[in-house]
Amino acid sequence: MVSARGLSATYKNSKTKHFYYLCIKTEHMNFEELVLKRQSDRRYLPDAVSKEEIMKCLEAARMSPSACNSQPWKFVVVDDRAKLNEMADAAEGMGMNKFTHGVPVMVAVVLEKMNSSARIGSLLKNKDYSMMDVGMAVEHFCLQAAELGLGTCIIGWFDEKRIAKLLNIPKGRRVPLLIAVGHPNGATRRKSRKPMEEISSWNTY
Ligand SMILES: Cc1cc2nc3c(=O)[nH]c(=O)nc-3n(C[C@H](O)[C@H](O)[C@H](O)COP(=O)(O)O)c2cc1C
């Protein structure tokens, strides 16, 4: 498989790059490769993302696990340029998230009410399962996007009230995350992660 790093060195023009990314998605990528391919992309080509591609990502999110199968999420997909501009304004601040200007699709992830079992479980065990559920669904979305050759960036830093107002999100609903989606304009990076010995142990802490 040609690496994405090799690609950007070889193909400079955006159309050819887009073609390559379309090709890559038909190639077999095993899970390990997919995990390494998914990254936070902060540069995108201007090319539109198709509804079919977004629907595939949403379907992956829909299949994500959740406590008591509560599925406490709703994904609001935004491809309207005026709304995207306002979302970018709402995401930018203190030097963060300038890249969101020009992103072709943004998804607002809305935290819905848990079902009663998950709610009771959350209370009794003092754990907000819904935040975990949403996090997993977002990762499903992003992995599916990566498999399609799309780039994503999970965004947690934004003016939540402004987003909620813009997208007519009912009062009291939280919007924990946004997801930027587009055709990446850059190579796949090496991951920077803590060493395995630091993040895992066997049989005792
Ligand atoms: C909950 C959450 C919130 C994040 N918020 C932002 C954000 O507001 N802006 C941003 O550029 N990246 C954001 N990121 C992306 C992280 O910076 C990124 O996942 C991390 O540095 C690892 O890099 P990688 O995703 O390329 O592997 C967020 C990621 C997560 C999981």
The ligand as an SDF file (V2000), in Angstrom:
LIG
                    3D

 31 33  0  0  0  0  0  0  0  0999 V2000
  -12.6050   14.9120   23.5480 C   0  0  0  0  0  0  0  0  0  0  0  0
  -11.6430   15.5070   22.5570 C   0  0  0  0  0  0  0  0  0  0  0  0
  -11.6100   16.8760   22.3500 C   0  0  0  0  0  0  0  0  0  0  0  0
  -10.7440   17.4210   21.4130 C   0  0  0  0  0  0  0  0  0  0  0  0
  -10.8010   18.7630   21.1510 N   0  0  0  0  0  0  0  0  0  0  0  0
  -10.0110   19.2850   20.1860 C   0  0  0  0  0  0  0  0  0  0  0  0
  -10.1450   20.6440   19.8120 C   0  0  0  0  0  0  0  0  0  0  0  0
  -10.9700   21.4070   20.3270 O   0  0  0  0  0  0  0  0  0  0  0  0
   -9.3180   21.1130   18.8260 N   0  0  0  0  0  0  0  0  0  0  0  0
   -8.4050   20.3210   18.1920 C   0  0  0  0  0  0  0  0  0  0  0  0
   -7.7100   20.8040   17.3110 O   0  0  0  0  0  0  0  0  0  0  0  0
   -8.2610   19.0060   18.5260 N   0  0  0  0  0  0  0  0  0  0  0  0
   -9.0510   18.4790   19.4870 C   0  0  0  0  0  0  0  0  0  0  0  0
   -8.9660   17.1350   19.7910 N   0  0  0  0  0  0  0  0  0  0  0  0
   -7.9980   16.2860   19.0750 C   0  0  0  0  0  0  0  0  0  0  0  0
   -6.8210   15.8830   19.9620 C   0  0  0  0  0  0  0  0  0  0  0  0
   -5.9590   16.9710   20.1030 O   0  0  0  0  0  0  0  0  0  0  0  0
   -6.1090   14.6610   19.3000 C   0  0  0  0  0  0  0  0  0  0  0  0
   -7.0060   13.5770   19.2550 O   0  0  0  0  0  0  0  0  0  0  0  0
   -4.8490   14.2340   20.0450 C   0  0  0  0  0  0  0  0  0  0  0  0
   -3.8890   15.2300   20.0530 O   0  0  0  0  0  0  0  0  0  0  0  0
   -4.2380   12.9770   19.3900 C   0  0  0  0  0  0  0  0  0  0  0  0
   -3.9190   13.1920   18.0460 O   0  0  0  0  0  0  0  0  0  0  0  0
   -4.5660   12.3620   16.8540 P   0  0  0  0  0  0  0  0  0  0  0  0
   -6.0600   12.4810   16.9720 O   0  0  0  0  0  0  0  0  0  0  0  0
   -4.0650   13.0090   15.5940 O   0  0  0  0  0  0  0  0  0  0  0  0
   -4.1360   10.9350   16.9760 O   0  0  0  0  0  0  0  0  0  0  0  0
   -9.8350   16.5740   20.6990 C   0  0  0  0  0  0  0  0  0  0  0  0
   -9.8850   15.1930   20.9060 C   0  0  0  0  0  0  0  0  0  0  0  0
  -10.7790   14.6560   21.8070 C   0  0  0  0  0  0  0  0  0  0  0  0
  -10.8140   13.1390   21.9680 C   0  0  0  0  0  0  0  0  0  0  0  0
  1  2  1  0
  2  3  1  0
  2 30  2  0
  3  4  2  0
  4  5  1  0
  4 28  1  0
  5  6  2  0
  6  7  1  0
  6 13  1  0
  7  8  2  0
  7  9  1  0
  9 10  1  0
 10 11  2  0
 10 12  1  0
 12 13  2  0
 13 14  1  0
 14 15  1  0
 14 28  1  0
 15 16  1  0
 16 17  1  0
 16 18  1  0
 18 19  1  0
 18 20  1  0
 20 21  1  0
 20 22  1  0
 22 23  1  0
 23 24  1  0
 24 25  2  0
 24 26  1  0
 24 27  1  0
 28 29  2  0
 29 30  1  0
 30 31  1  0
M  END
$$$$
